[in-house]
């Protein structure tokens, strides 16, 4: 079974940098979903295909090959055997990638590709709709954001490191346009998943953001060890207790007693281990 970390958020929030850094530190495979959309955009530009030419786009999707590789410690993106790592970050692609990503046939095609890339692996993926559409059941969902001004500043610095010249004004205009288009598109619009944890990185450096996300991931990994395969009656009482706390139910004390009894019952009948029992008591009852 795969362990999936989904990092969503607006353009320029630092998702790519953070995803790569966190992936290395906690041993997760980094799948750059944004690069797949950029590859399709670049292929459309090279083949002079317009946004409304759906049949040509369909034929293009059937013929191109996208590959993500790690070479000498660097993430490389290949389109039909050509290294396009830098090309997909250039202005012509930046200006067109958001409208391309709204095309249903493109999203449907790349959705299948992204899920296939993650099969049987522990992965970390970043994008706009990973936690809402691509992997709605991801174990960890992060919504990473920052102010438009901060994101524009970061994009200029990022492009400068890659040898791409971009002015702050151009970057800010692009960020704001992307925000509007991504949040208003009909196909899988940019939005925070209900169960995602929001991190505003405006006043945070990369290391601080990475530490916060790693802490969340490690906690979820512990939960996976201790909360997988619980007997159905125990899981029912856990869910009931959680809902009771959310609604400030007047019968919460009753739910507490039921859950406490279920944990003990499962332990004494050898359905869960002592470590599991202690973990569940600490997490839900005696924090």
C-alpha angles and dihedrals in degrees: 000000000000124000108216129194113191119198114187133171146119127304115290096015090127096254094141095050093044094045092053093046096046092043091057094046098049100032101252125146109245113223111188102210092174089061090059091057090045090052092054089047092051091047090052091051093049092048093043092237116163125221093249095050096096098166092053090047089051091052091046093053090052093052108040126086122210121195131179115203139173112225122179090341095310128110110240128191121209128193114191090338095311122116103239098164092124098032094060090058096053124111097258090057093041090055095050107032096085096054090045090053090057092062107106097216090052094049093046092049095047092043089064091045093051093049091048091051089056099046112131093353137109100238145174117208133181131200143102101287108019094119095039103040117002097045109006089165095053112146092227125033121185126181106202118193145156137176117291090244093054092046091052091051091051092048091055091051092045093051092046090056089053093049094254117133115221129159121226090242092054092047093048092049090049093048093050092046091049092049092053095045095043095048095045101043117115096223112072098325121208109270139136115264112241092242096041123114112233118220118187105202098182092112096029131090123223095263092052093050092046092051092050093051094044090053089054092048094049091050091052091049089055090050090051090056096048102032103045118103098012116165112267096244091053093048089049092054091047092052091046092051092049092051090047091055092048093053096037087236118201088225094056091114088057091050089049091055092046093051093045090052093046092052091051092045092051091048097047091047090052093243091125132023126249090252090054092048092050091046093051093047091050095045100046109019114023108031 
